[in-house]
Amino acid sequence: MAHERSTHPADSGSLPSVTPRSIAVVGGSAAGLFASALLARRGFSVRVLEGLEALEPSARTLIVTHRMRDLLGAAAAGSVVNEIRRFELFTDGRSATITLDEPDLIIERRKLIQSLAAGARHAGVRIELGRRFRRLRAEGGSLVAEVERCADGAAEEVRAGTIIGGDGAASRVAREAGWPALETVPLVQAIVPLPKGMAADTVRVWFVPQDTPYFYWLIPESPERGALGVIGESGPEMRQRLERFLEKRQLDPIEFQGARIPVYTRWIPVRRRVGQGSVYLVGDAAAQVKVSTVGGTVTGFRGALGVAESIANGGPSRELRALHRELAAHWLLRRSLHRFEQSDYSQLVDLLHEPAKRPLGEYTRDEAWKILWRVCARQPRLVLLGLRGLLLRRAAPGRTSEGD
Ligand SMILES: Cc1cc2nc3c(=O)[nH]c(=O)nc-3n(C[C@H](O)[C@H](O)[C@H](O)COP(=O)(O)OP(=O)(O)OC[C@H]3O[C@@H](n4cnc5c(N)ncnc54)[C@H](O)[C@@H]3O)c2cc1C
């Protein structure tokens, strides 16, 4: 909750004066750094408070659509380690191949974050590492972020007219400003040697509904290595299932990566007033994640762009409206897929004939409505299959009861 008065000892001696154009961003990762650079370029005074003591976030292999290049420009270049031209879908002995018109990008998250940080600093952002945000309060006309300095546990206070929470799925900023906690799911992936004969420009996806309502994937990061992962509903169980899946394919894990990802079940309004200040959320903190595939990188950037637009223009943002529509399409898709049984997946793969597959290669996962309309127009039986999924009485993500 936001507190009107702090009981903490204040240590605000070295702080600059607060103007409505001073912004503190909590979380120096993808969404927070992107938002901070955009705002600094628009003339705002921006500081980033990041809990890590060095900009060495955990390594993570990610797949994103080429939309990331449009959003980030040069900042994206150094983090791209591979390009993907094909998806192979497998279920119950069946398969379908989708060829992409424009390649997807495989990126190394650590490099991406370091490159975003360099861009933010260049734009004038002050990045303060080893600063863990603890509490928020309104004081006079501004907001005060109470921060712990990780090196020695000392308390600091950061005053700003606006605070942006880019602090991930378990956002402390969101809790302090009064947003409810998010539903999350575990994602675990293993870095493995690429199986013999597997092309480095092809991603494999397996639908195994008895293991997970989501899917397994194998994403090549080079001709030698790839990330084989799964999303599920219970962390320890998913790790065991992943290990069984690896064993069956005789793949020895080199390392494991994992974390909890927020599940988008409804649009989260990104702004709240606290006293006379504003608090915004970006990225995973606002569940800006495509829930069909649980990809949050590009949508987090779009959320950051939308929030920056909204702050700079002092009003609604077109990017946020478009992102809302996009996330809703993925939610619809997830609600249907989440209830699929093996026979539904088999039918899905069988129904993906050439004309129906075209839109999947032509449009990216960041244009879900276009894909949905065009695939359904070319293969109307997929509409029936999708509706069947929506009507089946299995729980959708974020719902605890059956048949919500
Ligand atoms: C193993 C794995 C694989 C994934 N694969 C993909 C993929 O292929 N494609 C895709 O699009 N997405 C993928 N994702 C999801 C994607 O990584 C996230 O959606 C994205 O990183 C979210 O970025 P963010 O900036 O919103 O938050 P985060 O990256 O979670 O960053 C939050 C930042 O806030 C900091 N922080 C947290 N609390 C505080 C605090 N109190 N004070 C100060 N700082 C704080 C953290 O240190 C961190 O730097 C994957 C996730 C995982 C775990």
The ligand as an SDF file (V2000), in Angstrom:
LIG
                    3D

 53 58  0  0  0  0  0  0  0  0999 V2000
   13.6100  -18.9780  -18.9170 C   0  0  0  0  0  0  0  0  0  0  0  0
   12.7780  -17.9220  -19.5770 C   0  0  0  0  0  0  0  0  0  0  0  0
   12.6080  -17.9280  -20.9610 C   0  0  0  0  0  0  0  0  0  0  0  0
   11.8310  -16.9470  -21.5750 C   0  0  0  0  0  0  0  0  0  0  0  0
   11.6860  -16.9960  -22.9280 N   0  0  0  0  0  0  0  0  0  0  0  0
   11.0450  -15.9830  -23.5420 C   0  0  0  0  0  0  0  0  0  0  0  0
   11.0190  -15.9460  -24.9780 C   0  0  0  0  0  0  0  0  0  0  0  0
   11.5400  -16.8510  -25.6540 O   0  0  0  0  0  0  0  0  0  0  0  0
   10.4170  -14.8870  -25.5880 N   0  0  0  0  0  0  0  0  0  0  0  0
    9.8530  -13.8670  -24.8710 C   0  0  0  0  0  0  0  0  0  0  0  0
    9.3370  -12.9120  -25.4720 O   0  0  0  0  0  0  0  0  0  0  0  0
    9.8220  -13.9000  -23.5180 N   0  0  0  0  0  0  0  0  0  0  0  0
   10.4230  -14.9180  -22.8430 C   0  0  0  0  0  0  0  0  0  0  0  0
   10.4570  -14.9370  -21.4870 N   0  0  0  0  0  0  0  0  0  0  0  0
    9.7630  -13.8570  -20.7580 C   0  0  0  0  0  0  0  0  0  0  0  0
   10.6100  -12.5960  -20.7510 C   0  0  0  0  0  0  0  0  0  0  0  0
   11.9150  -12.8970  -20.3160 O   0  0  0  0  0  0  0  0  0  0  0  0
    9.9780  -11.5550  -19.7990 C   0  0  0  0  0  0  0  0  0  0  0  0
    8.6440  -11.3250  -20.2230 O   0  0  0  0  0  0  0  0  0  0  0  0
   10.7550  -10.2410  -19.8470 C   0  0  0  0  0  0  0  0  0  0  0  0
   12.1100  -10.4480  -19.5130 O   0  0  0  0  0  0  0  0  0  0  0  0
   10.1650   -9.2580  -18.8400 C   0  0  0  0  0  0  0  0  0  0  0  0
   10.9790   -8.1120  -18.7720 O   0  0  0  0  0  0  0  0  0  0  0  0
   10.7140   -6.9990  -17.6840 P   0  0  0  0  0  0  0  0  0  0  0  0
   11.7160   -5.9270  -17.9740 O   0  0  0  0  0  0  0  0  0  0  0  0
    9.2790   -6.6320  -17.6370 O   0  0  0  0  0  0  0  0  0  0  0  0
   11.0110   -7.6940  -16.2730 O   0  0  0  0  0  0  0  0  0  0  0  0
   12.2640   -8.4980  -15.7260 P   0  0  0  0  0  0  0  0  0  0  0  0
   13.1790   -8.9300  -16.8280 O   0  0  0  0  0  0  0  0  0  0  0  0
   11.7250   -9.5220  -14.7920 O   0  0  0  0  0  0  0  0  0  0  0  0
   13.0780   -7.4000  -14.8870 O   0  0  0  0  0  0  0  0  0  0  0  0
   12.6980   -6.9150  -13.6390 C   0  0  0  0  0  0  0  0  0  0  0  0
   13.9010   -6.1180  -13.1040 C   0  0  0  0  0  0  0  0  0  0  0  0
   13.5270   -5.4810  -11.8910 O   0  0  0  0  0  0  0  0  0  0  0  0
   14.5250   -5.6960  -10.9060 C   0  0  0  0  0  0  0  0  0  0  0  0
   13.8480   -5.6300   -9.6180 N   0  0  0  0  0  0  0  0  0  0  0  0
   12.8900   -6.4800   -9.1440 C   0  0  0  0  0  0  0  0  0  0  0  0
   12.4700   -6.0710   -7.9420 N   0  0  0  0  0  0  0  0  0  0  0  0
   13.1660   -4.9320   -7.6520 C   0  0  0  0  0  0  0  0  0  0  0  0
   13.1590   -4.0400   -6.5330 C   0  0  0  0  0  0  0  0  0  0  0  0
   12.3570   -4.2280   -5.4800 N   0  0  0  0  0  0  0  0  0  0  0  0
   13.9990   -2.9820   -6.5620 N   0  0  0  0  0  0  0  0  0  0  0  0
   14.8390   -2.7610   -7.6280 C   0  0  0  0  0  0  0  0  0  0  0  0
   14.8730   -3.5840   -8.7090 N   0  0  0  0  0  0  0  0  0  0  0  0
   14.0470   -4.6460   -8.7210 C   0  0  0  0  0  0  0  0  0  0  0  0
   15.1170   -7.0670  -11.2340 C   0  0  0  0  0  0  0  0  0  0  0  0
   16.4180   -7.2270  -10.7110 O   0  0  0  0  0  0  0  0  0  0  0  0
   15.1040   -7.0090  -12.7650 C   0  0  0  0  0  0  0  0  0  0  0  0
   16.2670   -6.4350  -13.2740 O   0  0  0  0  0  0  0  0  0  0  0  0
   11.1910  -15.9280  -20.8270 C   0  0  0  0  0  0  0  0  0  0  0  0
   11.3320  -15.9360  -19.4300 C   0  0  0  0  0  0  0  0  0  0  0  0
   12.1050  -16.9300  -18.8180 C   0  0  0  0  0  0  0  0  0  0  0  0
   12.2060  -16.9270  -17.3170 C   0  0  0  0  0  0  0  0  0  0  0  0
  1  2  1  0
  2  3  1  0
  2 52  2  0
  3  4  2  0
  4  5  1  0
  4 50  1  0
  5  6  2  0
  6  7  1  0
  6 13  1  0
  7  8  2  0
  7  9  1  0
  9 10  1  0
 10 11  2  0
 10 12  1  0
 12 13  2  0
 13 14  1  0
 14 15  1  0
 14 50  1  0
 15 16  1  0
 16 17  1  0
 16 18  1  0
 18 19  1  0
 18 20  1  0
 20 21  1  0
 20 22  1  0
 22 23  1  0
 23 24  1  0
 24 25  2  0
 24 26  1  0
 24 27  1  0
 27 28  1  0
 28 29  2  0
 28 30  1  0
 28 31  1  0
 31 32  1  0
 32 33  1  0
 33 34  1  0
 33 48  1  0
 34 35  1  0
 35 36  1  0
 35 46  1  0
 36 37  1  0
 36 45  1  0
 37 38  2  0
 38 39  1  0
 39 40  1  0
 39 45  2  0
 40 41  1  0
 40 42  2  0
 42 43  1  0
 43 44  2  0
 44 45  1  0
 46 47  1  0
 46 48  1  0
 48 49  1  0
 50 51  2  0
 51 52  1  0
 52 53  1  0
M  END
$$$$
